[in-house]
Amino acid sequence: MISKQMRQEVAGSSAIRAMFLEGKELAKQVGAENVYDFSLGNPMTPVPASYNQAIIEAVQTESSLELHGYMDNAGYPETRQAVADNLNQRFGTDFLYTHIVMTVGAAGALNVVFKTILDPGDEVLALAPYFGEYRGYVANHQGVLREVKPDIPSFQPDLEDLEEKITEKTKALIINNPVNPTGVIYSEETIQKIAGILEKKQQEYHHEIYMVSDEPYRELIYDGNEVPFLTKYYENTFVTYSFSKSLSIPGERIGYIAVCPQMTDCDQAIQGLSVANRILGFVNAPSLMQKALIKSMDARTDVNYYDRNRQLIYGKLTELGFACVKPQGAFYLFLKSPEPEEKNFVEAAKRHHILLVGGSSFSCPGYVRLAYCVSYEMIERSLPAFEKLAEEYQKK
Ligand SMILES: Cc1ncc(COP(=O)(O)O)c(C=O)c1O
């Protein structure tokens, strides 16, 4: 018999994945072209040619041992150096290669960070609405997740609530920017205020309160917006990054942690991350992907593709009278449910073959998330279904 804890996890398993599977079932019944699946954040733009080329070159030029062997738990020094150089060039930071730990995506990075900093019962704050997997990642390391309310309708964090929620036990605050599920970018002003609050609370409680900056959507930004780079505002910061979205390679599982060089006990933190990477069973990040990254650190997927989708779906939904904040980044849109019980709205949408995920999955009931990392054609085909859905609600 599997553990009680895992039975609970299985029972409450991700609504997003469940919806994805439901979509496949529906496609069998009504035909794939008649299902409008906006449930999963699975990037679908082509992988940049330079990244594919770098994989081919690595396979052709490296020896098997170098390419496929074990390495330092933190990753290949050349890859870590390439990440450090890239960040320093873009953000004016001062990372050495030793401040970078290569990881199994952002999911791996977050688990490695929490393994390194949490003692049982330590609290981690997340700004609602947030990526629901954080609950599991924090619980994996006996931490307790606490939520901070959003300021609605801007979906910037409610800073008074943040200040109230920080206690003696608070060890970290996760900041996901741009935000999954709203597409909002937390402004520089917001980040400065958050940093000020954390500094004050660190002094009050005499221990570190870390910022964990989860930023897999850093490069997916629109309208010339900028995402503040958090080590510039707060020293006790871990940046967790994934190439899943910027290179459209989520299955390859590659990311990194960048440790702010000015962090308290920085060397000890780096040692902790390396050991955590090993004992969590990741051992090291995938080696071929690390090799390919050395030569293609600037490769990016086509953000204009997502922007075109964003304009189409946001334009149509607001024209139909649905309320949502205009996404500034990532590829999600957070729609206010036209009825208080979001589950009913998700079901109503499903009757029109539109698959959405309820805001409760992101600790924000009364809303639904729509992932527009889909084909433009699918969005076009879905518009009459959205029209019918809107009509249904206008009649109510
Ligand atoms: C906010 C956020 N953090 C972390 C992750 C995990 O990223 P990865 O699958 O690249 O590890 C995701 C994935 O969708 C995400 O949306």
The ligand as a Gaussian input file, in Angstrom:
#p B3LYP/6-31G(d) Opt

LIG

0 1
 C        5.433000      29.638000     -12.401000
 C        6.083000      28.375000     -12.758000
 N        7.126000      27.965000     -12.031000
 C        7.772000      26.818000     -12.309000
 C        7.365000      26.018000     -13.359000
 C        8.104000      24.751000     -13.637000
 O        8.860000      24.931000     -14.774000
 P        9.665000      23.704000     -15.439000
 O        8.633000      22.719000     -15.910000
 O       10.395000      24.314000     -16.540000
 O       10.510000      23.123000     -14.391000
 C        6.283000      26.396000     -14.146000
 C        5.810000      25.556000     -15.248000
 O        4.841000      25.768000     -15.905000
 C        5.613000      27.602000     -13.830000
 O        4.568000      28.041000     -14.537000

